[in-house]
Amino acid sequence: MVIESGMNNAIEEQLLNSAQLIGLDWGSTGLRAFLMGAEGNVLATRASQSGASSLQATASYPSILQQFIGDWFHSGDKKLPILACGMVGSKHGWLDVPYVECPANADALAQRFGAIESVHIVPGLIFNPSNPTVPPDLMRGEETQLVGALQLRPELVEQSCFILPGTHSKWAQIKHGQCLSFATHMTGELYSVLRQHSVLGRLFPSTPSETNHRAENDAFNLGVRAARDDAHLGLNHQLFAVRSLGVTEKMSGAELANYLSGLLIGHEVKAGLNWRRLAGLAQAPLVLIGEPDLCRRYENALAIFDIHNALVLANTAPAGLWNLAKAAKLV
Amino acid sequence: MVIESGMNNAIEEQLLNSAQLIGLDWGSTGLRAFLMGAEGNVLATRASQSGASSLQATASYPSILQQFIGDWFHSGDKKLPILACGMVGSKHGWLDVPYVECPANADALAQRFGAIESVHIVPGLIFNPSNPTVPPDLMRGEETQLVGALQLRPELVEQSCFILPGTHSKWAQIKHGQCLSFATHMTGELYSVLRQHSVLGRLFPSTPSETNHRAENDAFNLGVRAARDDAHLGLNHQLFAVRSLGVTEKMSGAELANYLSGLLIGHEVKAGLNWRRLAGLAQAPLVLIGEPDLCRRYENALAIFDIHNALVLANTAPAGLWNLAKAAKLV
């Protein structure tokens, strides 16, 4: 278990006295804990790699928590409430908390928390398209980030379009504080499996060496432009260019990796912007939430589609957990 | 090494006396040898799993050949010519034989054979789009199948559109006996990496059990239709439905695998038919070459796009090798 930020015990006791909530962002590949005070300010943060997909048995969840934040459980003689979001609430997590259907706002989520031992769990969201032949879409964890973003930026409540890049990127449509619909793109996972397991990744460098940031950035942009300008051949065809550009020695391995990233993000952004337009959100604020490096790639890609005014927010999960805990009267 | 069809030595000696050529279809994952008589009739066939990607050193090629078909090398006191096609001629094969540029016909290929030890190797094809910002496309092995198909079916020489499904499916445009252009789709490889290494494959059955062929066929068709009817969200988004349909228990694992196959083939066929139309080949014969089971999937997918008259050809590589050997005066 990796502890990112340990704390001096003396300070921690002081902090604990003002703590009101323990928030957990417990995804497939990691666990983040936030000790929160009045108004939801984050007093301390810890991170571990004990993601839900690394835990085989539900029995291991309580012991992981005890080991990870057992010293946070009590503030004075008061037991702190614990609220978790993410894949911890899935069928393959600790407790299967049923999805809440779109449209939904923070109150709808807060009314449907799951609870196991002393931990409350935020449900995920399901979007069932009006056309019953179109499959549903799912999120777990991102709904909490959306709640946090709307809390932190009230101007986004009326109408906004969110992009949450990642393994399974989400594009979400907000109207009157409700998430009306959303769409997943498997961008991050496609990049990862193609890099590690396909003929394309064989041409990439195994370790980053002698990087040429300018050339790599150019290659990323070329990939985005290829996706933007593709009239009809599609991603399935364009991916093969990563091989042909390598075999014909038009790009280095590091450039090819960036070209692939550009192609995948470019196709996501192209599809997402069409979806946004059809949802009537072309004039609504566009907001990115995620890791700064990844958000920068998306900003670069959006610029190639002539969009230069996206708002970038860092992790809004703590604000979301706080706000949901308040809506459920846990704090 | 797996030998598919061994032969009685006595028969083999008779056959050898009438043999004129040894043809090799030496791809990434397998090697097939054809002993051919006058007019290119196949006297004997052998198959092994010693594909080019399993051979680390170029030094291993001659010994593999000796072991595999050493008894075929001589017909009476005459040494038989050997002609190979496929990844054996690539940078990571036995000898890097430069690609021939489209448009190209059998004669153009025959003039540019590589040669190493006593083996001649057919070059692959490269297509450089007229727009220099669009990456080139590549094939190795399929050019020989195209030559064979045009030899076997003269009515296809004037104008035709070929689909060669596989790991890297090729769509090729033929006019006046020349391959004018082609486009690769990574359909087979995407299916394989997503099945084995992504979150999607985790829901599939590890061994086929209690299969319900009707339900699986329906799931395949649903995937093709979803691809056909997708207005703007694209493959990257639609792939996630394989997960959402599994998590919400709308499909069994075996159905999900077929839905994924339908989505990928559906997107290929949709893009390929657009490409065919823009190439002015909408009225030209459409021809499938490949494994019968895979061709059947493509026929089913084409039917969903209202195309019912595709011609299906089995392996045309032997006819291609024979015809190229003739064009190069090896026979």
Contacts between the chains, C-beta under 8 A, distances in Angstrom:
chain1	res1	chain2	res2	distance
A	90	B	247	7.8
A	91	B	247	6.7
A	126	B	248	7.5
A	133	B	222	8.0
A	133	B	225	7.8
A	133	B	226	7.8
A	133	B	229	7.9
A	134	B	226	7.6
A	135	B	226	7.5
A	135	B	241	3.7
A	135	B	244	5.3
A	135	B	245	5.2
A	135	B	250	7.4
A	136	B	244	5.0
A	136	B	245	7.8
A	136	B	248	5.8
A	137	B	240	6.9
A	137	B	241	7.8
A	137	B	244	5.8
A	138	B	240	8.0
A	138	B	243	7.2
A	138	B	244	5.0
A	138	B	247	6.2
A	138	B	248	7.8
A	168	B	199	8.0
A	168	B	240	6.4
A	183	B	233	6.0
A	183	B	237	5.5
A	184	B	237	6.4
A	184	B	240	4.2
A	184	B	244	7.9
A	185	B	234	7.9
A	185	B	236	4.7
A	185	B	237	5.1
A	185	B	240	7.3
A	186	B	198	7.7
A	186	B	236	5.7
A	186	B	237	7.7
A	186	B	239	5.0
A	186	B	240	5.4
A	187	B	236	6.1
A	189	B	198	5.6
A	189	B	199	6.4
A	190	B	236	6.6
A	190	B	239	7.7
A	193	B	193	4.8
A	193	B	194	6.7
A	193	B	197	4.7
A	193	B	198	5.2
A	194	B	193	6.7
A	196	B	197	7.1
A	197	B	193	4.7
A	197	B	196	7.1
A	197	B	197	4.8
A	198	B	186	7.7
A	198	B	189	5.6
A	198	B	193	5.2
A	199	B	168	8.0
A	199	B	189	6.4
A	222	B	133	7.9
A	225	B	133	7.8
A	226	B	133	7.9
A	226	B	134	7.6
A	226	B	135	7.5
A	229	B	133	7.9
A	232	B	271	6.0
A	232	B	274	4.0
A	232	B	275	6.4
A	232	B	278	7.0
A	233	B	183	6.0
A	233	B	271	5.1
A	233	B	274	7.7
A	233	B	275	6.1
A	234	B	185	7.9
A	234	B	234	7.5
A	234	B	235	6.6
A	234	B	267	5.9
A	234	B	270	7.6
A	234	B	271	4.2
A	235	B	234	6.6
A	235	B	235	5.2
A	235	B	236	6.1
A	235	B	267	7.9
A	236	B	185	4.7
A	236	B	186	5.7
A	236	B	187	6.1
A	236	B	190	6.6
A	236	B	235	6.1
A	236	B	264	6.8
A	236	B	267	5.4
A	236	B	268	5.7
A	236	B	271	6.8
A	237	B	183	5.6
A	237	B	184	6.4
A	237	B	185	5.1
A	237	B	186	7.7
A	237	B	268	7.9
A	237	B	271	6.0
A	239	B	186	5.0
A	239	B	190	7.7
A	240	B	137	6.9
A	240	B	138	8.0
A	240	B	168	6.4
A	240	B	184	4.2
A	240	B	185	7.3
A	240	B	186	5.4
A	241	B	135	3.7
A	241	B	137	7.8
A	243	B	138	7.2
A	244	B	135	5.3
A	244	B	136	5.0
A	244	B	137	5.8
A	244	B	138	5.0
A	244	B	184	7.9
A	245	B	135	5.2
A	245	B	136	7.8
A	247	B	90	7.8
A	247	B	91	6.7
A	247	B	138	6.2
A	248	B	126	7.4
A	248	B	136	5.8
A	248	B	138	7.8
A	250	B	135	7.4
A	264	B	236	6.8
A	267	B	234	5.9
A	267	B	235	7.8
A	267	B	236	5.4
A	268	B	236	5.7
A	268	B	237	7.9
A	270	B	234	7.6
A	271	B	232	6.0
A	271	B	233	5.1
A	271	B	234	4.2
A	271	B	236	6.8
A	271	B	237	6.0
A	274	B	232	3.9
A	274	B	233	7.7
A	275	B	232	6.4
A	275	B	233	6.1
A	278	B	232	7.0
